[in-house]
Amino acid sequence: MKILVVEDQRFTRRMLASFLTSAGYAVAEAQDGCEAMEVLAREPIRFVITDWMMPCMSGLDLIRAIRGRSLDRWVYVILLTARDEKSGIVEALDAGADDFIHKPFDNDELAVRIRAGQRIIELTERLERLAMTDPLTGLLNRRGLQETLAHSCPADAPLGFAVADIDHFKRVNDAHGHDRGDLVLKQIAGLLRGLFEPDGIVARVGGEEFWLVLRNGDPAALCGLVERARARVAATALTDEGHDTLSLTLSFGLTMVPALQGRDITTLFKIADGALYRSKQDGRNRVTYVAPDACP
């Protein structure tokens, strides 16, 4: 874990950094709140220890800025303060501090408070992962896909959007039961992940439907990539010990944009879903591409 130390007094800052490094933490340093916000914008740091009284931006103002800024993560903040009156503590917590420690600080007390904060960060990260993950397949869910796309794909990069649907999936549940159906979903998810990740993003958005974002905007290459995936799934025997081997197919709808540039991805997936509907109408187990000029 990396901790950002924010302190205008160089000696105190270096002493803190030395202690944290010896305790096994990576450390970043800032001499005031303004510099700290620049560091937080560049690095995915989730733990801040800040002094209260600093030039440019005080520790209290830094905390308010962290809470008010739309960072892509929650940040745990310990406030260092020489103030011990109740009103100061109330003000700090009200501003958004998670914990505080009096100066001059005791190393053992600081270590315990850091470990407590670390446990909270780890719990928060687990909850965040759960909120963005499909619990059955381990793939991203719709929210996870949107978050990942927002933070990992340049706005000017060409992107393909695909919707994949398992053909006649209801027959699996009807003939073999929902447990087998769940296993099939996990097996298909594993195939798609192996075929498209890490260059692409694969998500399950409900039922037997999967959404894919593919970092390739050349239509011919994009169609070829998806066609190879379709053929691979069709040729794969899905086995389960003690049960019949199943062979299933996927239908795909596909579109692309030369650059995302603020486009609504839900609209783009609706276009891909329309192409998927055409694949179903034309007999299933096929890829239908919608030209980019159909995109808004």
C-alpha positions as CSV (number, residue, x, y, z in Angstrom):
1,M,0.0,0.0,0.0
2,K,1.2,3.5,-0.8
3,I,0.7,6.4,1.6
4,L,0.8,10.1,0.8
5,V,2.4,12.2,3.5
6,V,1.4,15.9,3.4
7,E,3.4,18.1,5.7
8,D,5.0,21.5,5.1
9,Q,7.7,21.0,7.7
10,R,10.4,19.1,5.8
11,F,11.9,17.4,9.0
12,T,8.5,16.1,10.1
13,R,7.7,15.0,6.6
14,R,10.9,13.1,6.2
15,M,10.6,11.6,9.7
16,L,7.1,10.3,8.8
17,A,8.3,9.0,5.5
18,S,11.2,7.2,7.1
19,F,8.9,5.5,9.7
20,L,6.4,4.4,7.0
21,T,9.1,3.0,4.8
22,S,10.6,1.0,7.6
23,A,7.1,-0.3,8.3
24,G,6.9,-1.6,4.8
25,Y,4.8,1.0,3.1
26,A,5.5,2.8,-0.2
27,V,5.5,6.6,0.4
28,A,4.7,9.7,-1.7
29,E,5.3,13.2,-0.3
30,A,3.7,16.6,-0.7
31,Q,4.5,19.8,1.1
32,D,1.0,21.2,1.1
33,G,-2.6,20.5,0.1
34,C,-2.2,21.9,-3.4
35,E,0.7,19.6,-4.2
36,A,-1.2,16.7,-2.6
37,M,-4.1,17.1,-4.9
38,E,-1.8,17.0,-7.9
39,V,-0.3,13.7,-6.6
40,L,-3.7,12.2,-6.1
41,A,-4.7,13.2,-9.6
42,R,-1.6,11.3,-11.0
43,E,-1.5,8.3,-8.7
44,P,-4.2,5.9,-7.4
45,I,-3.3,6.5,-3.8
46,R,-6.0,5.6,-1.3
47,F,-4.3,6.6,2.1
48,V,-3.3,10.1,3.1
49,I,-1.7,11.4,6.3
50,T,-1.9,15.2,6.4
51,D,-0.9,18.0,8.7
52,W,-3.6,20.5,9.6
53,M,-1.8,23.8,9.4
54,M,-0.1,24.3,6.0
55,P,0.3,27.1,3.5
56,C,-1.6,27.2,0.1
57,M,-4.2,24.6,1.3
58,S,-4.6,23.5,4.9
59,G,-5.2,19.9,5.8
60,L,-8.8,20.6,6.5
61,D,-9.2,22.2,3.1
62,L,-7.4,19.3,1.5
63,I,-9.8,16.8,3.1
64,R,-12.8,18.9,1.8
65,A,-11.2,18.9,-1.6
66,I,-10.7,15.1,-1.6
67,R,-14.3,14.6,-0.5
68,G,-15.6,17.1,-3.1
69,R,-13.4,16.0,-6.0
70,S,-14.8,13.2,-8.3
71,L,-11.8,10.9,-7.8
72,D,-12.3,7.3,-9.1
73,R,-11.7,5.9,-5.6
74,W,-12.4,6.5,-2.0
75,V,-9.4,7.9,0.0
76,Y,-8.8,7.3,3.7
77,V,-7.4,10.3,5.6
78,I,-5.7,10.7,8.9
79,L,-5.3,14.3,10.1
80,L,-2.3,15.2,12.2
81,T,-3.0,18.1,14.6
82,A,-1.6,19.8,17.6
83,R,-5.1,20.9,18.6
84,D,-6.7,18.7,21.3
85,E,-9.9,20.7,22.1
86,K,-13.1,19.0,21.3
87,S,-14.3,21.6,18.8
88,G,-11.2,21.0,16.6
89,I,-11.8,17.3,16.6
90,V,-15.4,17.8,15.7
91,E,-14.5,20.2,12.9
92,A,-12.0,17.7,11.4
93,L,-14.4,14.8,11.4
94,D,-17.1,16.9,10.0
95,A,-14.8,18.0,7.1
96,G,-14.4,14.3,6.2
97,A,-11.3,13.1,8.2
98,D,-11.5,9.4,8.9
99,D,-9.2,9.6,11.9
100,F,-6.8,12.0,13.6
101,I,-3.7,11.8,15.7
102,H,-2.1,14.4,18.0
103,K,1.3,15.9,17.4
104,P,3.9,15.0,18.4
105,F,2.7,11.5,17.4
106,D,3.6,8.2,19.0
107,N,5.0,5.7,16.5
108,D,3.1,2.8,18.0
109,E,-0.2,4.6,18.0
110,L,0.3,5.8,14.4
111,A,1.1,2.3,13.3
112,V,-2.1,0.9,14.9
113,R,-4.2,3.6,13.3
114,I,-2.7,3.0,9.9
115,R,-3.4,-0.7,10.2
116,A,-7.0,0.1,11.1
117,G,-7.3,2.3,8.1
118,Q,-5.7,-0.3,5.9
119,R,-8.4,-2.8,6.9
120,I,-11.1,-0.4,6.0
121,I,-9.5,0.3,2.6
122,E,-9.3,-3.4,1.9
123,L,-12.9,-3.9,2.9
124,T,-13.9,-0.9,0.7
125,E,-12.0,-2.4,-2.3
126,R,-13.7,-5.8,-1.8
127,L,-17.1,-4.1,-1.8
128,E,-16.2,-2.0,-4.8
129,R,-15.2,-5.2,-6.7
130,L,-18.5,-6.9,-5.7
131,A,-20.5,-3.9,-6.9
132,M,-18.9,-4.1,-10.3
133,T,-18.7,-7.9,-10.8
134,D,-21.2,-10.5,-11.9
135,P,-21.2,-13.0,-8.9
136,L,-21.8,-16.1,-11.1
137,T,-19.2,-15.7,-13.8
138,G,-16.7,-13.3,-12.2
139,L,-17.0,-11.0,-15.3
140,L,-17.7,-7.3,-15.0
141,N,-21.3,-6.3,-14.7
142,R,-22.8,-3.4,-16.6
143,R,-21.6,-0.9,-14.0
144,G,-18.1,-2.4,-13.9
145,L,-17.9,-2.3,-17.7
146,Q,-18.9,1.4,-17.7
147,E,-16.3,2.2,-15.0
148,T,-13.6,0.3,-16.7
149,L,-14.3,1.9,-20.1
150,A,-14.3,5.3,-18.6
151,H,-10.9,4.9,-17.1
152,S,-9.0,2.6,-19.5
153,C,-10.0,3.6,-23.0
154,P,-8.8,6.8,-24.6
155,A,-11.6,9.0,-25.9
156,D,-9.9,9.2,-29.3
157,A,-9.3,5.4,-29.7
158,P,-11.3,3.3,-32.2
159,L,-13.5,0.9,-30.4
160,G,-15.7,-2.0,-31.3
161,F,-18.9,-2.8,-29.4
162,A,-20.4,-6.3,-29.5
163,V,-23.4,-8.1,-27.9
164,A,-23.2,-11.9,-27.7
165,D,-26.1,-14.1,-26.8
166,I,-26.1,-17.9,-26.2
167,D,-28.4,-19.5,-28.8
168,H,-31.3,-21.5,-27.4
169,F,-30.1,-21.2,-23.8
170,K,-33.5,-21.8,-22.4
171,R,-33.4,-25.4,-23.7
172,V,-30.3,-26.0,-21.5
173,N,-32.2,-24.9,-18.3
174,D,-35.4,-26.8,-19.4
175,A,-33.6,-30.0,-20.2
176,H,-30.7,-30.1,-17.8
177,G,-31.7,-27.8,-14.9
178,H,-30.5,-24.4,-13.8
179,D,-27.4,-25.7,-12.1
180,R,-26.2,-27.0,-15.4
181,G,-27.3,-23.7,-17.0
182,D,-25.2,-21.8,-14.5
183,L,-22.2,-24.0,-15.3
184,V,-22.6,-23.3,-19.0
185,L,-22.7,-19.6,-18.3
186,K,-19.4,-19.8,-16.4
187,Q,-17.9,-21.9,-19.2
188,I,-18.9,-19.5,-21.9
189,A,-17.7,-16.6,-19.8
190,G,-14.3,-18.3,-19.5
191,L,-14.1,-18.9,-23.2
192,L,-15.0,-15.2,-24.0
193,R,-12.4,-14.0,-21.4
194,G,-9.7,-16.2,-22.9
195,L,-10.6,-15.1,-26.5
196,F,-10.9,-11.3,-25.9
197,E,-9.0,-10.3,-22.8
198,P,-6.7,-8.6,-21.9
199,D,-7.0,-6.4,-25.1
200,G,-10.8,-6.3,-24.8
201,I,-13.4,-6.0,-22.0
202,V,-15.9,-8.7,-21.4
203,A,-19.0,-8.3,-19.2
204,R,-22.2,-10.2,-18.4
205,V,-25.1,-7.9,-18.3
206,G,-27.9,-10.4,-17.5
207,G,-29.2,-13.8,-18.5
208,E,-27.3,-15.3,-21.3
209,E,-26.2,-11.9,-22.8
210,F,-22.6,-10.7,-22.8
211,W,-21.3,-7.2,-23.8
212,L,-17.8,-6.8,-25.3
213,V,-15.7,-3.7,-25.9
214,L,-12.9,-4.4,-28.4
215,R,-10.0,-2.1,-28.8
216,N,-9.9,-2.3,-32.6
217,G,-11.8,0.0,-34.9
218,D,-10.9,-1.6,-38.3
219,P,-14.2,-3.2,-39.4
220,A,-12.6,-6.1,-41.3
221,A,-10.2,-7.0,-38.5
222,L,-13.0,-6.6,-35.9
223,C,-15.4,-8.9,-37.8
224,G,-12.6,-11.4,-38.3
225,L,-11.8,-11.4,-34.6
226,V,-15.4,-12.0,-33.5
227,E,-16.0,-14.6,-36.3
228,R,-13.0,-16.6,-35.0
229,A,-14.4,-16.4,-31.5
230,R,-17.9,-17.5,-32.7
231,A,-16.3,-20.5,-34.5
232,R,-14.2,-21.4,-31.4
233,V,-17.2,-21.5,-29.2
234,A,-19.2,-23.6,-31.7
235,A,-16.4,-26.1,-31.8
236,T,-16.0,-26.4,-28.1
237,A,-17.7,-29.3,-26.2
238,L,-18.9,-28.1,-22.8
239,T,-18.5,-31.0,-20.4
240,D,-19.7,-31.7,-16.9
241,E,-18.7,-34.8,-15.0
242,G,-21.7,-37.2,-14.9
243,H,-23.7,-35.2,-17.5
244,D,-24.1,-35.1,-21.2
245,T,-21.6,-33.1,-23.3
246,L,-23.2,-29.9,-24.7
247,S,-22.4,-28.1,-27.9
248,L,-23.7,-24.5,-27.9
249,T,-23.4,-21.5,-30.3
250,L,-23.3,-17.8,-29.9
251,S,-24.9,-15.1,-32.0
252,F,-23.1,-11.7,-32.2
253,G,-24.1,-8.2,-33.1
254,L,-21.3,-5.8,-33.7
255,T,-20.7,-2.1,-34.4
256,M,-17.7,0.3,-34.1
257,V,-16.8,4.0,-33.7
258,P,-13.6,5.6,-34.8
259,A,-13.5,7.4,-31.4
260,L,-15.7,7.3,-28.3
261,Q,-15.4,11.1,-27.6
262,G,-18.3,11.3,-25.2
263,R,-20.7,9.0,-27.0
264,D,-23.2,7.2,-24.8
265,I,-22.1,3.6,-24.7
266,T,-25.6,2.4,-23.9
267,T,-26.7,3.7,-27.2
268,L,-23.8,2.0,-29.0
269,F,-24.7,-1.3,-27.3
270,K,-28.3,-0.8,-28.5
271,I,-27.0,-0.6,-32.0
272,A,-25.0,-3.8,-31.5
273,D,-28.1,-5.4,-30.0
274,G,-30.1,-4.5,-33.1
275,A,-27.4,-6.3,-35.2
276,L,-27.6,-9.3,-32.8
277,Y,-31.4,-9.4,-33.5
278,R,-30.6,-9.7,-37.2
279,S,-28.2,-12.6,-36.4
280,K,-31.0,-14.4,-34.6
281,Q,-33.4,-13.7,-37.4
282,D,-30.9,-15.0,-40.0
283,G,-30.5,-18.4,-38.3
284,R,-28.3,-17.8,-35.2
285,N,-24.6,-18.8,-34.8
286,R,-23.4,-15.9,-36.9
287,V,-21.9,-12.4,-36.7
288,T,-23.8,-9.4,-38.0
289,Y,-22.0,-6.1,-38.3
290,V,-23.6,-2.6,-38.4
291,A,-21.6,0.0,-40.3
292,P,-20.2,2.9,-38.3
293,D,-22.4,5.4,-40.1
294,A,-25.4,3.9,-38.2
295,C,-23.9,5.2,-35.0
296,P,-25.1,8.5,-33.6
